[in-house]
């Protein structure tokens, strides 16, 4: 079986390899193979997950923009239908007072902020218009689907593209507003057009009925979206509010006719908007030709953005434009590259430290073995005076070397005595030979026990050594990070996120080192339990989170009713309270009240203790989430949450016989109860 295993894994050549080579392989192979593979896997998974997060965010941003676009369309449709159903307007239409209707349409057009309002007869011909252009009177708009729906009795709102001639029928102002000169854009689809003259209209129509339900006509209205900068600026402010993106990035929103930007806050340079620039050919084909939603990075005017494009269809069902939102990719790419570089540096430091330490340990093991091997070879050749000379190490190998020398001394002395006695002491020689055989058996057994003990001790030494070697560079990193922060002062503000990330990773390394040291010397890390007053710990903990409370404008109420002392590690109780206070602050983003109440309790069995209630007036926890709130890695926070805080707190309290329970109601608040034994 051993031979089959060696052949299967290509290890058959190790059978004749020296112990030194084997030790070197054991020391170096994990660091030269496992660490690079682990780094590659972590980097690949991390980058892939990071890219998915960016795509998910821009997808949610597009959803917000889409819903706002629908909201604007519905509002215009509601304004038009409200006017068309109003009693004064219906009476004016029934009376056929076109002059009065013309005046009313003009006034309502200005109040509602529309670009035009038309009254059509039952055949779709214009009877009166807010534009006041007489040449439009009598012309038919029945070819528009929204108008046809209203002529059939159904109000309708949609998107329509008006040609230059159709815009001129509305007003010369509409023609000027729609006119946008095209700007030469790299990667765009080739075109001979020099300007965009069409207009994208939010087009709405509603039937006008008499009191008895008779159709009197149709009220038609619309808003021109070309160069409607307020529309895209509102989308941008909704999707990319202040603080929603990291420093250096910026959100943008754009409305397209075909692939031409007709309303955008993307800048060409300075404050000049990129009106008339065009989307890249690959995006145009994907969205307008194939009718799909683009969720990926894309080159926008002059830089790369994490982008989302969705097609816009007119009332005829044709894809006529696109809605776009996106944010600058560069800061996210830089953060990703920095994280990978830091990870590579950390793995390199760990690998170099591990290799150095392993080589030192291997040398300490190989030295005594070489000395004993050389001594035994000389003894086999008849040199009974050969000795190892001992070693400077005091481990099992050093002890074994000293025992070997002592054994050789004993054997040499016994051989001298045997030669002196000669044949007369045959019986004693036989007895001595039997004793030597027993001694040899004991030596073999002792050697086996020593090898086992040496392996166990080596594990402990390697663990303690690895922890020691990691602590040194981590201490240097933390020290230099503090010096860097103090030296830069306010200049460190742009990289505070990276500095905090480095602090977090250094803290994570320290946690791992502490666990390694606990493995090597578990008795040195036991928690110290003392009798403490919980309200004193609450006061100390509130000081630690005071900066968070001040930032969120949270009022703190501390009701002290507990008189009993509880037996628990003070630091671990403080860790639990910090986690509960921090969660409460995060739940009250717009301010609120944090109430901490302490009370004594005693049950029917005579057990006593203290309860600590932490009550907030935040958003509350969903009912379906309350059953999983203490599960490891479960979190309701979209960003920044690991899902470990409440799980660790629950474990810490349970260690001392206590419990944590939760009550919560959405929109009202949450109450956590910590129950401790006295």
DRENVOMI-398131 format. One record per residue (C-alpha): y, z, x; residue number from 1. Coordinates in nm, 2 decimals, padded with zeros to 4 digits. Example, Ala and Ser with C-alpha at 12.3 -4.5 7.8 and 13.67 -1.06 7.14 Angstrom:
DRENVOMI-398131
yy  zz  xx  k
-00.45  00.78  01.23  1 $
-00.11  00.71  01.37  2 $
END
This chain:
DRENVOMI-398131
yy  zz  xx  k
00.00  00.00  00.00  1 $
00.24  00.09  00.28  2 $
00.16  -00.24  00.46  3 $
00.22  -00.44  00.13  4 $
00.56  -00.26  00.08  5 $
00.67  -00.34  00.44  6 $
00.57  -00.70  00.41  7 $
00.74  -00.74  00.06  8 $
01.07  -00.61  00.20  9 $
01.05  -00.76  00.55  10 $
01.00  -00.42  00.72  11 $
00.67  -00.48  00.90  12 $
00.86  -00.53  01.23  13 $
00.97  -00.16  01.22  14 $
00.62  -00.04  01.30  15 $
00.67  -00.09  01.67  16 $
01.04  -00.02  01.68  17 $
01.17  00.28  01.88  18 $
01.30  00.60  01.71  19 $
01.64  00.52  01.85  20 $
01.65  00.18  01.68  21 $
01.53  00.33  01.35  22 $
01.79  00.60  01.36  23 $
02.06  00.34  01.43  24 $
01.94  00.13  01.14  25 $
01.94  00.44  00.91  26 $
02.29  00.52  01.02  27 $
02.45  00.18  01.00  28 $
02.27  -00.02  00.73  29 $
02.42  00.18  00.43  30 $
02.77  00.14  00.56  31 $
02.75  -00.22  00.67  32 $
02.57  -00.35  00.35  33 $
02.62  -00.10  00.06  34 $
02.99  -00.05  00.11  35 $
03.08  -00.42  00.12  36 $
02.86  -00.49  -00.18  37 $
03.01  -00.20  -00.37  38 $
03.36  -00.30  -00.28  39 $
03.29  -00.66  -00.40  40 $
03.15  -00.54  -00.73  41 $
03.43  -00.30  -00.80  42 $
03.69  -00.56  -00.71  43 $
03.53  -00.83  -00.93  44 $
03.48  -00.60  -01.23  45 $
03.83  -00.45  -01.19  46 $
04.01  -00.78  -01.17  47 $
03.81  -00.92  -01.46  48 $
03.89  -00.62  -01.68  49 $
04.25  -00.63  -01.57  50 $
04.28  -00.99  -01.67  51 $
04.12  -00.92  -02.01  52 $
04.37  -00.64  -02.07  53 $
04.66  -00.88  -02.00  54 $
04.52  -01.14  -02.23  55 $
04.46  -00.88  -02.50  56 $
04.82  -00.76  -02.48  57 $
04.97  -01.10  -02.51  58 $
04.74  -01.17  -02.80  59 $
04.87  -00.86  -02.98  60 $
05.23  -00.97  -02.89  61 $
05.16  -01.30  -03.06  62 $
05.03  -01.13  -03.37  63 $
05.36  -00.93  -03.40  64 $
05.56  -01.25  -03.36  65 $
05.35  -01.44  -03.61  66 $
05.39  -01.16  -03.87  67 $
05.77  -01.16  -03.82  68 $
05.78  -01.54  -03.86  69 $
05.59  -01.50  -04.19  70 $
05.82  -01.22  -04.29  71 $
06.13  -01.45  -04.24  72 $
05.97  -01.73  -04.44  73 $
05.88  -01.49  -04.72  74 $
06.23  -01.34  -04.72  75 $
06.39  -01.68  -04.76  76 $
06.14  -01.77  -05.03  77 $
06.23  -01.44  -05.21  78 $
06.60  -01.50  -05.18  79 $
06.57  -01.85  -05.33  80 $
06.34  -01.74  -05.61  81 $
06.56  -01.44  -05.69  82 $
06.86  -01.67  -05.73  83 $
06.66  -01.93  -05.93  84 $
06.54  -01.66  -06.17  85 $
06.88  -01.48  -06.21  86 $
07.02  -01.49  -06.57  87 $
07.37  -01.62  -06.47  88 $
07.23  -01.91  -06.27  89 $
06.98  -02.00  -06.55  90 $
07.26  -02.00  -06.80  91 $
07.47  -02.22  -06.59  92 $
07.19  -02.47  -06.54  93 $
07.12  -02.48  -06.91  94 $
07.48  -02.53  -06.99  95 $
07.49  -02.83  -06.75  96 $
07.82  -02.71  -06.59  97 $
07.78  -02.89  -06.26  98 $
08.12  -02.78  -06.12  99 $
08.04  -02.42  -06.18  100 $
07.69  -02.47  -06.04  101 $
07.84  -02.63  -05.73  102 $
08.07  -02.33  -05.67  103 $
07.79  -02.08  -05.74  104 $
07.55  -02.26  -05.49  105 $
07.82  -02.26  -05.22  106 $
07.89  -01.89  -05.27  107 $
07.52  -01.79  -05.28  108 $
07.45  -02.01  -04.98  109 $
07.70  -01.81  -04.77  110 $
07.58  -01.47  -04.90  111 $
07.21  -01.55  -04.83  112 $
07.28  -01.71  -04.49  113 $
07.10  -02.03  -04.58  114 $
07.19  -02.38  -04.45  115 $
07.16  -02.55  -04.78  116 $
07.09  -02.49  -05.16  117 $
07.02  -02.78  -05.39  118 $
06.96  -02.78  -05.77  119 $
06.72  -03.06  -05.87  120 $
06.64  -03.19  -06.21  121 $
06.29  -03.21  -06.35  122 $
06.23  -03.53  -06.16  123 $
06.34  -03.39  -05.83  124 $
06.68  -03.56  -05.81  125 $
06.97  -03.36  -05.67  126 $
07.22  -03.24  -05.95  127 $
07.43  -03.00  -05.74  128 $
07.44  -02.90  -05.37  129 $
07.60  -02.63  -05.16  130 $
07.68  -02.89  -04.90  131 $
07.93  -03.06  -05.13  132 $
07.84  -03.40  -05.00  133 $
07.87  -03.63  -05.30  134 $
07.65  -03.90  -05.15  135 $
07.34  -03.67  -05.18  136 $
07.38  -03.64  -05.55  137 $
07.12  -03.83  -05.74  138 $
06.88  -03.87  -05.44  139 $
06.53  -03.75  -05.49  140 $
06.36  -03.47  -05.29  141 $
06.03  -03.49  -05.49  142 $
05.84  -03.61  -05.18  143 $
05.85  -03.26  -05.03  144 $
05.53  -03.06  -05.11  145 $
05.73  -02.74  -05.18  146 $
05.94  -02.93  -05.43  147 $
05.64  -03.09  -05.59  148 $
05.48  -02.75  -05.63  149 $
05.79  -02.61  -05.80  150 $
05.81  -02.91  -06.03  151 $
05.46  -02.81  -06.14  152 $
05.58  -02.46  -06.20  153 $
05.48  -02.29  -05.87  154 $
05.73  -02.14  -05.63  155 $
05.66  -02.25  -05.27  156 $
05.78  -02.19  -04.91  157 $
05.68  -02.37  -04.59  158 $
05.79  -02.53  -04.27  159 $
05.93  -02.89  -04.28  160 $
06.07  -03.12  -04.01  161 $
06.39  -03.30  -04.12  162 $
06.49  -03.63  -03.95  163 $
06.85  -03.69  -03.84  164 $
06.93  -03.88  -04.16  165 $
06.79  -03.60  -04.38  166 $
06.99  -03.34  -04.18  167 $
07.31  -03.55  -04.22  168 $
07.25  -03.54  -04.60  169 $
07.27  -03.16  -04.56  170 $
07.58  -03.15  -04.34  171 $
07.72  -03.28  -04.01  172 $
07.70  -02.92  -03.88  173 $
07.32  -02.93  -03.93  174 $
07.30  -03.25  -03.73  175 $
07.50  -03.10  -03.44  176 $
07.29  -02.78  -03.45  177 $
06.97  -02.97  -03.44  178 $
07.07  -03.20  -03.15  179 $
06.92  -03.08  -02.82  180 $
06.92  -03.29  -02.50  181 $
06.58  -03.30  -02.33  182 $
06.56  -03.14  -01.98  183 $
06.32  -03.30  -01.73  184 $
06.04  -03.05  -01.71  185 $
05.75  -03.06  -01.45  186 $
05.40  -03.09  -01.58  187 $
05.52  -03.20  -01.93  188 $
05.38  -03.50  -02.12  189 $
05.57  -03.82  -02.02  190 $
05.82  -03.93  -02.29  191 $
06.10  -04.18  -02.33  192 $
06.30  -03.95  -02.56  193 $
06.63  -03.82  -02.42  194 $
06.71  -03.58  -02.70  195 $
06.55  -03.39  -02.99  196 $
06.74  -03.48  -03.31  197 $
06.49  -03.35  -03.57  198 $
06.53  -03.01  -03.73  199 $
06.27  -02.74  -03.81  200 $
06.35  -02.60  -04.16  201 $
06.21  -02.30  -04.34  202 $
06.19  -02.49  -04.67  203 $
06.16  -02.30  -05.01  204 $
06.18  -02.41  -05.37  205 $
06.14  -02.23  -05.70  206 $
06.12  -02.35  -06.06  207 $
06.42  -02.27  -06.29  208 $
06.31  -02.19  -06.64  209 $
06.49  -02.13  -06.96  210 $
06.43  -01.81  -07.15  211 $
06.16  -01.98  -07.35  212 $
05.98  -02.10  -07.04  213 $
06.11  -02.46  -07.05  214 $
06.15  -02.61  -06.70  215 $
06.52  -02.68  -06.65  216 $
06.50  -02.79  -06.28  217 $
06.42  -02.67  -05.93  218 $
06.62  -02.46  -05.69  219 $
06.57  -02.58  -05.33  220 $
06.70  -02.40  -05.02  221 $
06.64  -02.38  -04.65  222 $
06.74  -02.25  -04.30  223 $
06.76  -02.46  -03.99  224 $
06.57  -02.30  -03.69  225 $
06.71  -02.52  -03.41  226 $
06.92  -02.31  -03.18  227 $
06.87  -02.02  -03.41  228 $
06.90  -01.77  -03.12  229 $
06.91  -01.46  -03.34  230 $
06.56  -01.55  -03.47  231 $
06.39  -01.56  -03.12  232 $
06.60  -01.27  -02.99  233 $
06.48  -01.06  -03.29  234 $
06.12  -01.15  -03.21  235 $
06.17  -01.06  -02.84  236 $
06.32  -00.72  -02.93  237 $
06.03  -00.65  -03.16  238 $
05.75  -00.76  -02.93  239 $
05.90  -00.65  -02.60  240 $
06.10  -00.33  -02.66  241 $
06.26  -00.15  -02.37  242 $
05.99  00.02  -02.16  243 $
05.70  -00.19  -02.29  244 $
05.67  -00.39  -01.97  245 $
05.68  -00.27  -01.61  246 $
05.99  -00.31  -01.40  247 $
06.04  -00.66  -01.27  248 $
05.86  -00.82  -01.57  249 $
06.03  -00.97  -01.88  250 $
05.92  -01.08  -02.22  251 $
06.02  -01.41  -02.38  252 $
05.98  -01.58  -02.72  253 $
06.02  -01.95  -02.81  254 $
06.01  -02.19  -03.11  255 $
05.90  -02.55  -03.04  256 $
05.93  -02.88  -03.23  257 $
05.64  -03.07  -03.09  258 $
05.66  -02.95  -02.72  259 $
06.04  -02.92  -02.71  260 $
06.20  -02.57  -02.70  261 $
06.45  -02.56  -02.99  262 $
06.51  -02.18  -02.99  263 $
06.43  -01.96  -02.69  264 $
06.54  -01.68  -02.47  265 $
06.37  -01.83  -02.16  266 $
06.64  -01.88  -01.90  267 $
06.70  -02.18  -01.68  268 $
06.94  -02.00  -01.46  269 $
07.19  -01.72  -01.52  270 $
07.24  -01.68  -01.89  271 $
07.18  -02.05  -01.98  272 $
06.88  -02.08  -02.21  273 $
06.61  -02.33  -02.15  274 $
06.68  -02.53  -02.47  275 $
06.54  -02.88  -02.44  276 $
06.28  -02.80  -02.18  277 $
05.92  -02.88  -02.27  278 $
05.58  -02.72  -02.26  279 $
05.32  -02.83  -02.01  280 $
05.09  -03.11  -02.10  281 $
04.78  -02.90  -02.09  282 $
04.93  -02.65  -02.33  283 $
05.05  -02.92  -02.56  284 $
04.71  -03.09  -02.58  285 $
04.53  -02.75  -02.63  286 $
04.76  -02.62  -02.91  287 $
04.90  -02.93  -03.09  288 $
04.61  -03.18  -03.04  289 $
04.32  -02.94  -03.07  290 $
04.49  -02.69  -03.30  291 $
04.38  -02.39  -03.09  292 $
04.57  -02.07  -02.98  293 $
04.64  -02.06  -02.61  294 $
04.59  -01.71  -02.45  295 $
04.61  -01.75  -02.08  296 $
04.86  -01.77  -01.79  297 $
05.09  -02.08  -01.81  298 $
05.38  -02.22  -01.61  299 $
05.69  -02.17  -01.82  300 $
06.00  -02.36  -01.70  301 $
06.02  -02.21  -01.35  302 $
05.76  -01.93  -01.32  303 $
05.41  -01.82  -01.43  304 $
05.38  -01.62  -01.75  305 $
05.10  -01.45  -01.93  306 $
05.14  -01.67  -02.24  307 $
05.03  -01.71  -02.60  308 $
05.10  -02.03  -02.80  309 $
04.99  -02.09  -03.16  310 $
05.04  -02.41  -03.36  311 $
05.29  -02.44  -03.65  312 $
05.20  -02.67  -03.94  313 $
05.44  -02.81  -04.19  314 $
05.40  -02.82  -04.57  315 $
05.21  -03.15  -04.53  316 $
04.95  -02.98  -04.32  317 $
05.05  -03.16  -03.99  318 $
05.09  -02.96  -03.67  319 $
05.46  -03.01  -03.58  320 $
05.54  -02.73  -03.34  321 $
05.44  -02.41  -03.16  322 $
05.53  -02.04  -03.16  323 $
05.52  -01.88  -02.82  324 $
05.55  -01.53  -02.66  325 $
05.48  -01.42  -02.31  326 $
05.58  -01.21  -02.01  327 $
05.63  -01.26  -01.64  328 $
05.30  -01.24  -01.45  329 $
05.44  -01.16  -01.10  330 $
05.47  -00.78  -01.13  331 $
05.12  -00.75  -01.27  332 $
04.98  -00.98  -01.00  333 $
05.15  -00.78  -00.73  334 $
05.01  -00.45  -00.87  335 $
04.66  -00.60  -00.88  336 $
04.68  -00.72  -00.52  337 $
04.82  -00.39  -00.41  338 $
04.53  -00.20  -00.58  339 $
04.27  -00.43  -00.42  340 $
04.44  -00.38  -00.07  341 $
04.44  -00.01  -00.11  342 $
04.08  -00.01  -00.22  343 $
03.98  -00.23  00.08  344 $
04.17  00.01  00.31  345 $
04.00  00.31  00.16  346 $
03.65  00.15  00.19  347 $
03.73  00.05  00.55  348 $
03.83  00.41  00.64  349 $
03.53  00.56  00.47  350 $
03.30  00.30  00.64  351 $
03.45  00.36  00.99  352 $
03.43  00.74  00.94  353 $
03.08  00.72  00.81  354 $
02.96  00.50  01.10  355 $
03.12  00.72  01.36  356 $
02.97  01.03  01.21  357 $
02.63  00.88  01.17  358 $
02.62  00.75  01.53  359 $
02.71  01.10  01.65  360 $
02.44  01.26  01.44  361 $
02.19  01.00  01.55  362 $
02.27  01.06  01.92  363 $
02.23  01.44  01.87  364 $
01.89  01.37  01.72  365 $
01.77  01.11  01.97  366 $
01.88  01.30  02.29  367 $
01.63  01.59  02.25  368 $
01.36  01.36  02.14  369 $
01.40  01.14  02.45  370 $
01.39  01.45  02.67  371 $
01.07  01.58  02.51  372 $
00.91  01.23  02.53  373 $
00.99  01.20  02.90  374 $
00.85  01.55  02.97  375 $
00.53  01.49  02.79  376 $
00.48  01.16  02.97  377 $
00.51  01.33  03.31  378 $
00.27  01.60  03.20  379 $
00.02  01.34  03.10  380 $
00.05  01.19  03.45  381 $
-00.04  01.53  03.60  382 $
00.30  01.68  03.68  383 $
00.26  02.02  03.52  384 $
00.60  02.13  03.65  385 $
00.79  01.88  03.43  386 $
01.02  02.05  03.18  387 $
01.28  01.94  02.93  388 $
01.54  02.18  03.07  389 $
01.64  02.28  02.72  390 $
01.93  02.13  02.52  391 $
02.29  02.25  02.44  392 $
02.22  02.22  02.06  393 $
02.10  02.52  01.87  394 $
01.94  02.33  01.59  395 $
01.57  02.29  01.52  396 $
01.53  02.02  01.79  397 $
01.69  02.25  02.05  398 $
01.45  02.53  01.95  399 $
01.16  02.29  01.96  400 $
01.26  02.18  02.31  401 $
01.27  02.54  02.43  402 $
00.94  02.62  02.27  403 $
00.79  02.32  02.45  404 $
00.91  02.44  02.79  405 $
00.77  02.79  02.71  406 $
00.44  02.63  02.60  407 $
00.42  02.42  02.92  408 $
00.49  02.74  03.13  409 $
00.21  02.92  02.95  410 $
-00.03  02.62  02.99  411 $
00.05  02.60  03.36  412 $
-00.01  02.97  03.42  413 $
-00.34  02.95  03.23  414 $
-00.46  02.65  03.43  415 $
-00.38  02.84  03.76  416 $
-00.58  03.14  03.64  417 $
-00.87  02.91  03.53  418 $
-00.89  02.74  03.87  419 $
-00.89  03.08  04.05  420 $
-01.17  03.21  03.84  421 $
-01.38  02.90  03.88  422 $
-01.73  02.88  03.76  423 $
-01.77  03.26  03.73  424 $
-01.54  03.27  03.43  425 $
-01.71  02.99  03.23  426 $
-01.74  03.21  02.93  427 $
-01.37  03.31  02.95  428 $
-01.28  02.94  03.00  429 $
-01.47  02.86  02.69  430 $
-01.30  03.14  02.50  431 $
-00.96  03.03  02.64  432 $
-01.04  02.67  02.54  433 $
-01.11  02.78  02.19  434 $
-00.78  02.98  02.19  435 $
-00.60  02.68  02.32  436 $
-00.74  02.46  02.04  437 $
-00.63  02.71  01.79  438 $
-00.29  02.72  01.96  439 $
-00.27  02.34  01.95  440 $
-00.35  02.35  01.57  441 $
-00.07  02.61  01.52  442 $
00.16  02.39  01.73  443 $
00.09  02.09  01.52  444 $
00.15  02.29  01.21  445 $
00.46  02.43  01.35  446 $
00.58  02.08  01.45  447 $
00.52  01.96  01.10  448 $
00.72  02.26  00.95  449 $
01.00  02.20  01.21  450 $
01.02  01.83  01.12  451 $
01.05  01.92  00.75  452 $
01.31  02.19  00.82  453 $
01.50  01.95  01.04  454 $
01.52  01.69  00.76  455 $
01.65  01.95  00.51  456 $
01.90  02.08  00.76  457 $
02.01  01.72  00.85  458 $
02.09  01.65  00.48  459 $
02.31  01.96  00.47  460 $
02.48  01.88  00.80  461 $
02.54  01.52  00.70  462 $
02.69  01.63  00.36  463 $
02.92  01.88  00.52  464 $
03.01  01.64  00.80  465 $
03.09  01.35  00.56  466 $
03.32  01.59  00.36  467 $
03.49  01.70  00.68  468 $
03.54  01.35  00.81  469 $
03.68  01.24  00.47  470 $
03.92  01.53  00.45  471 $
04.09  01.44  00.78  472 $
04.22  01.09  00.68  473 $
04.29  01.20  00.32  474 $
04.51  01.49  00.45  475 $
04.69  01.23  00.67  476 $
04.73  01.00  00.37  477 $
04.87  01.28  00.15  478 $
05.10  01.41  00.42  479 $
05.24  01.06  00.50  480 $
05.28  00.99  00.13  481 $
05.49  01.30  00.09  482 $
05.69  01.21  00.40  483 $
05.74  00.86  00.26  484 $
05.86  01.00  -00.08  485 $
06.10  01.25  00.08  486 $
06.23  00.98  00.33  487 $
06.29  00.71  00.07  488 $
06.43  00.95  -00.19  489 $
06.59  00.75  -00.47  490 $
06.49  00.42  -00.30  491 $
06.13  00.50  -00.39  492 $
06.20  00.46  -00.76  493 $
06.07  00.09  -00.78  494 $
05.73  00.19  -00.64  495 $
05.69  00.52  -00.82  496 $
05.40  00.38  -01.01  497 $
05.22  00.28  -00.69  498 $
05.30  00.62  -00.53  499 $
05.16  00.80  -00.84  500 $
04.85  00.58  -00.82  501 $
04.80  00.67  -00.46  502 $
04.84  01.04  -00.55  503 $
04.58  01.00  -00.82  504 $
04.33  00.83  -00.59  505 $
04.38  01.10  -00.32  506 $
04.33  01.37  -00.58  507 $
04.01  01.19  -00.68  508 $
03.89  01.18  -00.32  509 $
03.96  01.55  -00.29  510 $
03.76  01.62  -00.60  511 $
03.46  01.43  -00.45  512 $
03.50  01.61  -00.12  513 $
03.50  01.95  -00.30  514 $
03.17  01.85  -00.48  515 $
03.02  01.75  -00.14  516 $
03.12  02.08  00.01  517 $
02.99  02.26  -00.29  518 $
02.65  02.09  -00.23  519 $
02.66  02.20  00.14  520 $
02.78  02.56  00.06  521 $
02.75  02.62  -00.31  522 $
02.82  03.00  -00.28  523 $
03.17  02.94  -00.16  524 $
03.29  02.76  -00.48  525 $
03.19  03.00  -00.76  526 $
03.48  03.06  -01.00  527 $
03.64  03.41  -01.00  528 $
03.63  03.57  -01.34  529 $
03.89  03.84  -01.43  530 $
04.02  04.02  -01.73  531 $
04.35  03.84  -01.83  532 $
04.61  03.85  -02.10  533 $
04.61  03.51  -02.27  534 $
04.98  03.52  -02.35  535 $
05.07  03.55  -01.99  536 $
04.87  03.24  -01.91  537 $
05.04  03.06  -02.20  538 $
05.38  03.15  -02.06  539 $
05.29  03.03  -01.71  540 $
05.14  02.70  -01.85  541 $
05.45  02.63  -02.06  542 $
05.65  02.64  -01.74  543 $
05.42  02.37  -01.59  544 $
05.47  02.13  -01.88  545 $
05.84  02.21  -01.94  546 $
05.95  01.87  -01.81  547 $
05.73  01.69  -02.06  548 $
05.86  01.91  -02.35  549 $
06.22  01.84  -02.25  550 $
06.17  01.47  -02.23  551 $
06.03  01.45  -02.58  552 $
06.28  01.69  -02.74  553 $
06.00  01.93  -02.86  554 $
06.07  02.27  -02.99  555 $
05.82  02.54  -02.87  556 $
05.73  02.85  -03.08  557 $
05.51  03.12  -02.91  558 $
05.38  03.38  -03.15  559 $
05.21  03.66  -02.95  560 $
04.97  03.88  -03.15  561 $
04.68  03.92  -02.91  562 $
04.62  04.26  -02.75  563 $
04.27  04.22  -02.60  564 $
04.20  04.09  -02.25  565 $
03.95  03.81  -02.21  566 $
03.71  03.76  -01.91  567 $
03.76  03.41  -01.78  568 $
03.87  03.23  -01.47  569 $
04.25  03.21  -01.49  570 $
04.29  02.87  -01.34  571 $
04.03  02.71  -01.57  572 $
04.19  02.86  -01.88  573 $
04.53  02.72  -01.76  574 $
04.36  02.38  -01.71  575 $
04.24  02.39  -02.07  576 $
04.59  02.49  -02.20  577 $
04.77  02.22  -01.99  578 $
04.54  01.96  -02.15  579 $
04.60  02.08  -02.50  580 $
04.98  02.10  -02.45  581 $
04.99  01.75  -02.29  582 $
04.79  01.60  -02.58  583 $
05.03  01.76  -02.83  584 $
05.34  01.62  -02.64  585 $
05.18  01.27  -02.64  586 $
05.12  01.30  -03.02  587 $
05.49  01.38  -03.08  588 $
05.67  01.09  -02.92  589 $
05.97  01.12  -03.14  590 $
06.00  01.50  -03.11  591 $
05.86  01.78  -03.32  592 $
05.74  02.14  -03.29  593 $
05.47  02.29  -03.07  594 $
05.34  02.62  -03.20  595 $
05.12  02.85  -02.99  596 $
04.97  03.15  -03.17  597 $
04.74  03.42  -03.02  598 $
04.54  03.67  -03.23  599 $
04.26  03.92  -03.18  600 $
03.93  03.88  -03.37  601 $
03.61  04.08  -03.43  602 $
03.29  03.97  -03.61  603 $
03.03  04.15  -03.81  604 $
02.81  04.20  -03.50  605 $
03.09  04.39  -03.32  606 $
03.18  04.11  -03.08  607 $
03.55  04.09  -03.00  608 $
03.78  03.84  -02.85  609 $
04.10  03.63  -02.88  610 $
04.19  03.30  -03.05  611 $
04.46  03.07  -02.92  612 $
04.59  02.82  -03.18  613 $
04.78  02.51  -03.05  614 $
04.96  02.34  -03.34  615 $
05.17  02.02  -03.33  616 $
05.35  01.82  -03.58  617 $
05.24  01.48  -03.44  618 $
05.07  01.18  -03.59  619 $
04.74  01.36  -03.63  620 $
04.38  01.23  -03.57  621 $
04.19  00.99  -03.79  622 $
03.90  01.15  -03.98  623 $
03.65  00.91  -03.82  624 $
03.77  01.01  -03.47  625 $
03.76  01.39  -03.52  626 $
03.38  01.41  -03.48  627 $
03.40  01.23  -03.14  628 $
03.71  01.39  -03.00  629 $
03.52  01.61  -02.75  630 $
03.29  01.33  -02.63  631 $
03.32  01.22  -02.27  632 $
03.52  00.90  -02.22  633 $
03.63  00.88  -02.59  634 $
04.01  00.85  -02.62  635 $
04.26  00.74  -02.89  636 $
04.53  00.66  -02.63  637 $
04.59  00.29  -02.57  638 $
04.72  00.34  -02.22  639 $
04.68  00.61  -01.96  640 $
04.38  00.80  -02.13  641 $
04.04  00.86  -01.96  642 $
03.87  01.04  -02.24  643 $
03.77  01.33  -02.02  644 $
04.04  01.59  -02.08  645 $
03.90  01.74  -02.41  646 $
03.54  01.70  -02.29  647 $
03.61  01.90  -01.97  648 $
03.81  02.16  -02.16  649 $
03.52  02.20  -02.40  650 $
03.27  02.25  -02.12  651 $
03.50  02.50  -01.94  652 $
03.54  02.72  -02.25  653 $
03.17  02.70  -02.33  654 $
03.09  02.82  -01.98  655 $
03.23  03.16  -02.08  656 $
03.08  03.17  -02.42  657 $
03.38  03.04  -02.61  658 $
03.44  02.74  -02.84  659 $
03.71  02.48  -02.92  660 $
03.75  02.34  -03.27  661 $
04.00  02.10  -03.42  662 $
04.17  02.05  -03.76  663 $
04.39  01.75  -03.82  664 $
04.56  01.55  -04.09  665 $
04.72  01.21  -04.03  666 $
05.09  01.22  -04.05  667 $
05.10  01.60  -04.07  668 $
04.97  01.72  -03.73  669 $
04.68  01.87  -03.54  670 $
04.56  02.23  -03.47  671 $
04.32  02.31  -03.18  672 $
04.16  02.66  -03.19  673 $
04.03  02.81  -02.86  674 $
03.80  03.11  -02.93  675 $
03.73  03.34  -02.63  676 $
03.52  03.65  -02.58  677 $
03.68  03.98  -02.46  678 $
END
